[in-house]
Amino acid sequence: MSDFDDLFSIKEVGAATDLFTNRVAENAAFGNAVLSHLQRVVDRSATLGSPARNNVLVYYGVGGIGKTTLSRRLERWILGELSADEHWELPPRFDQAVRTVRIDFHGSGVVSPVDILLALRVAMAGRRKRFPAFDLGLAAWWSMARPGMPLPDLATGTFDVRGQIADTLNEVLAEAGMQLGAGPLTVRMGTQLIEAVRSRRLRSTTLRDCRPLSAIIEEVRLNPSSYVAATLAGLLSWDFERLVTGEVPLVIAFVDALEYVQGGNLVQERLLNRIVHLTPGVLWVVTGRNSLDWAGRRPGGPVTAVGSASWPGLRLDACTEPRQHLVGDLSDIDVDRYLSAASGASGNPVLSEEVRRRIKAGAHGLPLYLDLSLAIARTSAAQGPLDPATFGGSLPELVTTVFADLPAAERDIARAASLVSRFDPQMVAEASGRRLADALRFCGRALVSRDDHPLLPYRMHDAVRAAASGETAADSDGWTAEDRRACAEKLLKALHRRHDAQADVDHRLELLEVTASLSAHFDLREPWLRAALLALPGLGKTAMRLPAPSMDSWMGQMSVFFEAWRGKTTKERIAYFQGLLDEPLDAEIHEMVEQFLAYAHRGIYDLEPARSLLEGLLGRHPDSDLYRYQLARTLRELQRYRALEEHLRRYPLADSTRLRTEADVRFDQGRLAESVEGVRARVTFLRAAGKDRLALENECAVRWREALLGQTTSAACEELIRANDRHGMTGGMRTGLAAKAVLLAGGPEFAATVAELRSVTEATGGRTGHREVVPVLVDALRREDRDALRQEWERWTAEERHWSTNVGLVNLMFEYAGFGAIRFASQPDPDIDTSPHRERWLRTIPEIVAGG
């Protein structure tokens, strides 16, 4: 456990799955756990300062036993939404407001810490309740991890939580002369906030009293990961513990389908563990197939908060609430009572004693089995008296019977629905070739559950899906493996259409998660899926939503590829990709690895390996415009001009990339005024093609060169900075700030602009390069400040650097200033006489210093 890990350690018959006639014990355990937890919250013993956590109540048991319905019914009960019946009494009355949060992992094993914490923040909210530590930490993290994305709507009733967060931030930031504004949180705002905290310009009580806040802000600066987001839970608790007793709500978080995040590499469970451990004031009610083993683990693994001392209530021999409970089958008495009540009621036929006996014998107390048996009874009754022999088979047999009893259209829809973890009616109608009306009717069956997922709100129980997958052609109108695969291909097409019509990035990712899982299961290769996954911003975030890495399928290997962005630096990514090249990869994925390995090498100016890889790729795909341009770009950055000329003769470029390449070469030659128009032409082409992100990257080059020529304005640079900031394009932000700084060199606003530039570079993990140094040299030369030039020279030459065009510009500026030549780890082409380029730049630099 690192220091950061340890930062806060100081009377209608419904479905049988709704049957809780023998769930009185679970209800009583929940009631006792709530009262016990509330007492600890009130007496201030459920705090971050307490070493033990007693805030987790677990219900676990086999699939189909009714855990999800238990969880939902407990939530409705504590909120007072259930009327008293003969089994569950009315809930106790509390002086405190009761607020609940629901976290459902069905169909997705991804823990999104910030989304969970925002839900808790809403649950704790109130007009007189402020959460300054959390809101500051959230703003810093969100700005760096989700730049340009607005906070979600956090309204609760008539109270706007998002507005309260903005008010709190503006009050605190006003001390540093900063204002949040009405737009989304951006990298620029985040870096300014981080710098204000680090420089102690914020003198608020929160900063003074909440010491972990500064440590979290520093960690956000270095790595705004999901684990850091989970640690924001400690800030939320810090604020929560400072509310006056009368304002503290009773907050209960219901976590359902925990098994989806347990096991594996424990990355997701680690995040949930972190959140739960840092929110002792929240009662967590967890349902899942497996018990929670945090108390039995030893320290040192991925899950940081473990051991019986930390979780005394999670010991399986614990006796006091909250603790862990095995949810058992319904008793025979309860099954008899339910079947008696269901017989002849709510559309069910009368069940004879023999039918009830056979159902009870086959059910073994499983509520899902009872639901499906009644569905069969309702269908069979239309054909005449119920035959007892129809009932009592195994659960898979029961599912097969239910499928056979469905109308033919709904039967196909059900089989299509069983192939995916989530669906919507139109999607399964399209895939099965049936009508939407049939799909809507099917969604009302006992086989289907509905929740509040924004895109795919329906799902079939895992046990039903598993039984359906075992169906064969020998069953009534059953599907073969080939039939299921053909349907899976149609589902992929339906998901493709939904993806392309979806503007929201997060919603596209949710659709791609279902698509990737389906692709992996049936080993389907979808070219559009590859392109869609690579197009999403934040490749590390995408990696978290993909199926488990595996060499056994195309999609599994795609997951292997995306693992390169899970917590790895560029150098670590290079080593990972190099190792993958020795693995038996699919040819397409092997090529992706080579391509992105070349980009990674070029990103750290290790240009020769990038050149070698791109030459190999182009050799195999000589007609690829992408590889033609990327190799030309690399040769130009290496200043291998003869090789570039030969390359362009052999592999002519498309007009816009040709103009861009020619403009870049003119820049290298010191023909600064001639180096702009070709890049502008590339911008125009990309805008017309709808490639706005690439257009913005090229626009940065335009603005930088215009700034060196003195042909743009600081306002135009500011517009460019804001555009990049909205999209989280920190490289473009740095270029825009550098261009603005060149224009302001020698003036009173220069220092603030350079400070912001360096803050962005440092906060986003960038290395000091030409963008940070050229403006400082221009400023020092304008002011004739030899000390500043000397200081910059010493910093620059302290590190070994590979040659690049921009690094060469820094070299020439130092030479112009009277310093000696700089040696590089790699040099430009020795076979080309670059002395004319050098002389032209040395004549151009005085014009840059003079301001054009």
Secondary structure as the mmCIF struct_conf table of DSSP 4:
data_model
#
loop_
_struct_conf.conf_type_id
_struct_conf.id
_struct_conf.beg_label_comp_id
_struct_conf.beg_label_asym_id
_struct_conf.beg_label_seq_id
_struct_conf.end_label_comp_id
_struct_conf.end_label_asym_id
_struct_conf.end_label_seq_id
TURN_TY1_P TURN_TY1_P1 ASP A 3 PHE A 8
HELX_RH_3T_P HELX_RH_3T_P1 ALA A 16 ASP A 18
TURN_TY1_P TURN_TY1_P2 THR A 21 ASN A 22
HELX_RH_AL_P HELX_RH_AL_P1 VAL A 24 VAL A 42
TURN_TY1_P TURN_TY1_P3 ASP A 43 ARG A 44
BEND BEND1 ALA A 46 THR A 47
TURN_TY1_P TURN_TY1_P4 LEU A 48 GLY A 49
BEND BEND2 PRO A 51 ALA A 52
STRN STRN1 VAL A 56 TYR A 60
TURN_TY1_P TURN_TY1_P5 GLY A 63 GLY A 64
BEND BEND3 ILE A 65 GLY A 66
HELX_RH_AL_P HELX_RH_AL_P2 LYS A 67 ILE A 78
TURN_TY1_P TURN_TY1_P6 LEU A 79 GLY A 80
BEND BEND4 LEU A 82 LEU A 82
BEND BEND5 GLU A 86 TRP A 88
HELX_LH_PP_P HELX_LH_PP_P1 GLU A 89 ARG A 93
BEND BEND6 ASP A 95 GLN A 96
STRN STRN2 VAL A 98 ASP A 104
TURN_TY1_P TURN_TY1_P7 HIS A 106 GLY A 107
HELX_RH_AL_P HELX_RH_AL_P3 PRO A 113 MET A 124
STRN STRN3 GLY A 126 GLY A 126
TURN_TY1_P TURN_TY1_P8 ARG A 127 ARG A 128
STRN STRN4 LYS A 129 LYS A 129
HELX_RH_AL_P HELX_RH_AL_P4 PRO A 132 ALA A 145
BEND BEND7 ARG A 146 ARG A 146
TURN_TY1_P TURN_TY1_P9 PRO A 147 GLY A 148
HELX_LH_PP_P HELX_LH_PP_P2 MET A 149 ASP A 153
STRN STRN5 ALA A 155 THR A 156
TURN_TY1_P TURN_TY1_P10 GLY A 157 THR A 158
STRN STRN6 PHE A 159 ASP A 160
HELX_RH_AL_P HELX_RH_AL_P5 VAL A 161 LEU A 173
HELX_RH_3T_P HELX_RH_3T_P2 ALA A 174 ALA A 176
TURN_TY1_P TURN_TY1_P11 GLY A 177 GLY A 177
BEND BEND8 ALA A 182 GLY A 183
HELX_RH_AL_P HELX_RH_AL_P6 VAL A 187 ARG A 198
TURN_TY1_P TURN_TY1_P12 SER A 199 ARG A 200
HELX_RH_AL_P HELX_RH_AL_P7 THR A 205 ASP A 209
HELX_RH_AL_P HELX_RH_AL_P8 ARG A 211 LEU A 222
HELX_RH_AL_P HELX_RH_AL_P9 SER A 226 PHE A 240
TURN_TY1_P TURN_TY1_P13 GLU A 241 ARG A 242
BEND BEND9 LEU A 243 LEU A 243
HELX_RH_3T_P HELX_RH_3T_P3 THR A 245 GLU A 247
STRN STRN7 LEU A 250 ASP A 256
HELX_RH_3T_P HELX_RH_3T_P4 LEU A 258 TYR A 260
TURN_TY1_P TURN_TY1_P14 VAL A 261 VAL A 261
BEND BEND10 GLN A 262 GLY A 263
TURN_TY1_P TURN_TY1_P15 GLY A 264 ASN A 265
BEND BEND11 LEU A 266 LEU A 266
HELX_RH_AL_P HELX_RH_AL_P10 VAL A 267 HIS A 277
TURN_TY1_P TURN_TY1_P16 LEU A 278 LEU A 278
TURN_TY1_P TURN_TY1_P17 PRO A 280 GLY A 281
STRN STRN8 VAL A 282 GLY A 288
BEND BEND12 ARG A 289 ASN A 290
TURN_TY1_P TURN_TY1_P18 TRP A 294 GLY A 296
HELX_LH_PP_P HELX_LH_PP_P3 ARG A 297 ARG A 298
TURN_TY1_P TURN_TY1_P19 PRO A 299 GLY A 300
BEND BEND13 GLY A 301 VAL A 303
BEND BEND14 ALA A 305 ALA A 305
BEND BEND15 GLY A 307 GLY A 307
TURN_TY1_P TURN_TY1_P20 SER A 308 SER A 310
HELX_RH_3T_P HELX_RH_3T_P5 PRO A 312 LEU A 314
BEND BEND16 ARG A 315 ARG A 315
TURN_TY1_P TURN_TY1_P21 LEU A 316 ASP A 317
BEND BEND17 THR A 320 PRO A 322
STRN STRN9 GLN A 324 LEU A 326
HELX_LH_PP_P HELX_LH_PP_P4 ASP A 329 SER A 331
HELX_RH_AL_P HELX_RH_AL_P11 ASP A 332 ALA A 342
TURN_TY1_P TURN_TY1_P22 SER A 343 GLY A 344
BEND BEND18 ALA A 345 ALA A 345
TURN_TY1_P TURN_TY1_P23 SER A 346 GLY A 347
HELX_LH_PP_P HELX_LH_PP_P5 ASN A 348 SER A 352
HELX_RH_AL_P HELX_RH_AL_P12 GLU A 353 ALA A 363
TURN_TY1_P TURN_TY1_P24 HIS A 364 GLY A 365
HELX_RH_AL_P HELX_RH_AL_P13 PRO A 367 ALA A 381
TURN_TY1_P TURN_TY1_P25 ALA A 382 GLN A 383
BEND BEND19 GLY A 384 PRO A 385
HELX_LH_PP_P HELX_LH_PP_P6 LEU A 386 ASP A 387
HELX_RH_3T_P HELX_RH_3T_P6 PRO A 388 THR A 390
BEND BEND20 PHE A 391 PHE A 391
HELX_RH_AL_P HELX_RH_AL_P14 LEU A 395 ASP A 405
BEND BEND21 LEU A 406 LEU A 406
HELX_RH_AL_P HELX_RH_AL_P15 ALA A 408 ALA A 417
TURN_TY1_P TURN_TY1_P26 SER A 418 LEU A 419
BEND BEND22 VAL A 420 ARG A 422
STRN STRN10 PHE A 423 PHE A 423
HELX_RH_AL_P HELX_RH_AL_P16 PRO A 425 SER A 432
TURN_TY1_P TURN_TY1_P27 GLY A 433 GLY A 433
HELX_RH_AL_P HELX_RH_AL_P17 LEU A 436 PHE A 442
TURN_TY1_P TURN_TY1_P28 CYS A 443 GLY A 444
BEND BEND23 ARG A 445 ARG A 445
TURN_TY1_P TURN_TY1_P29 ALA A 446 LEU A 447
STRN STRN11 VAL A 448 ARG A 450
BEND BEND24 PRO A 454 LEU A 455
STRN STRN12 TYR A 458 MET A 460
HELX_RH_AL_P HELX_RH_AL_P18 ASP A 462 SER A 469
TURN_TY1_P TURN_TY1_P30 GLY A 470 GLY A 470
TURN_TY1_P TURN_TY1_P31 ALA A 473 ALA A 474
BEND BEND25 ASP A 475 ASP A 475
TURN_TY1_P TURN_TY1_P32 SER A 476 ASP A 477
HELX_LH_PP_P HELX_LH_PP_P7 GLY A 478 THR A 480
HELX_RH_AL_P HELX_RH_AL_P19 ALA A 481 ALA A 501
HELX_RH_AL_P HELX_RH_AL_P20 VAL A 505 PHE A 522
TURN_TY1_P TURN_TY1_P33 ASP A 523 ASP A 523
HELX_RH_AL_P HELX_RH_AL_P21 PRO A 527 ALA A 535
BEND BEND26 LEU A 536 PRO A 537
HELX_RH_AL_P HELX_RH_AL_P22 LEU A 539 ALA A 543
TURN_TY1_P TURN_TY1_P34 MET A 544 ARG A 545
BEND BEND27 LEU A 546 LEU A 546
HELX_LH_PP_P HELX_LH_PP_P8 PRO A 547 PRO A 549
BEND BEND28 MET A 551 SER A 553
HELX_RH_AL_P HELX_RH_AL_P23 TRP A 554 PHE A 562
HELX_RH_3T_P HELX_RH_3T_P7 GLU A 563 TRP A 565
BEND BEND29 ARG A 566 GLY A 567
HELX_RH_AL_P HELX_RH_AL_P24 THR A 570 LEU A 580
TURN_TY1_P TURN_TY1_P35 LEU A 581 ASP A 582
BEND BEND30 GLU A 583 GLU A 583
HELX_RH_AL_P HELX_RH_AL_P25 ALA A 587 GLY A 603
TURN_TY1_P TURN_TY1_P36 ILE A 604 TYR A 605
HELX_RH_AL_P HELX_RH_AL_P26 LEU A 607 ARG A 620
TURN_TY1_P TURN_TY1_P37 PRO A 622 ASP A 623
HELX_RH_AL_P HELX_RH_AL_P27 ASP A 625 LEU A 638
TURN_TY1_P TURN_TY1_P38 GLN A 639 GLN A 639
HELX_RH_AL_P HELX_RH_AL_P28 TYR A 641 ARG A 650
BEND BEND31 TYR A 651 TYR A 651
HELX_LH_PP_P HELX_LH_PP_P9 PRO A 652 ALA A 654
HELX_RH_AL_P HELX_RH_AL_P29 ASP A 655 ASP A 668
TURN_TY1_P TURN_TY1_P39 GLN A 669 GLY A 670
HELX_RH_3T_P HELX_RH_3T_P8 LEU A 672 SER A 675
BEND BEND32 VAL A 676 VAL A 676
HELX_RH_AL_P HELX_RH_AL_P30 GLU A 677 ALA A 688
TURN_TY1_P TURN_TY1_P40 ALA A 689 GLY A 690
HELX_RH_AL_P HELX_RH_AL_P31 ASP A 692 LEU A 709
TURN_TY1_P TURN_TY1_P41 GLY A 710 GLY A 710
BEND BEND33 THR A 712 THR A 712
HELX_RH_AL_P HELX_RH_AL_P32 SER A 714 ARG A 726
TURN_TY1_P TURN_TY1_P42 HIS A 727 GLY A 728
HELX_RH_AL_P HELX_RH_AL_P33 THR A 730 LEU A 744
TURN_TY1_P TURN_TY1_P43 ALA A 745 GLY A 746
BEND BEND34 GLY A 747 GLY A 747
TURN_TY1_P TURN_TY1_P44 PRO A 748 GLU A 749
HELX_RH_AL_P HELX_RH_AL_P34 PHE A 750 ALA A 763
TURN_TY1_P TURN_TY1_P45 THR A 764 GLY A 765
HELX_LH_PP_P HELX_LH_PP_P10 GLY A 766 THR A 768
HELX_RH_AL_P HELX_RH_AL_P35 HIS A 770 ARG A 783
TURN_TY1_P TURN_TY1_P46 GLU A 784 GLU A 784
HELX_RH_AL_P HELX_RH_AL_P36 ARG A 786 THR A 797
TURN_TY1_P TURN_TY1_P47 ALA A 798 ALA A 798
BEND BEND35 GLU A 799 GLU A 799
HELX_RH_AL_P HELX_RH_AL_P37 THR A 805 TYR A 816
TURN_TY1_P TURN_TY1_P48 ALA A 817 GLY A 818
HELX_LH_PP_P HELX_LH_PP_P11 PHE A 819 ARG A 823
BEND BEND36 ALA A 825 SER A 826
TURN_TY1_P TURN_TY1_P49 PRO A 830 ASP A 831
BEND BEND37 ILE A 832 ILE A 832
HELX_RH_AL_P HELX_RH_AL_P38 SER A 835 ALA A 850
TURN_TY1_P TURN_TY1_P50 GLY A 851 GLY A 851
#
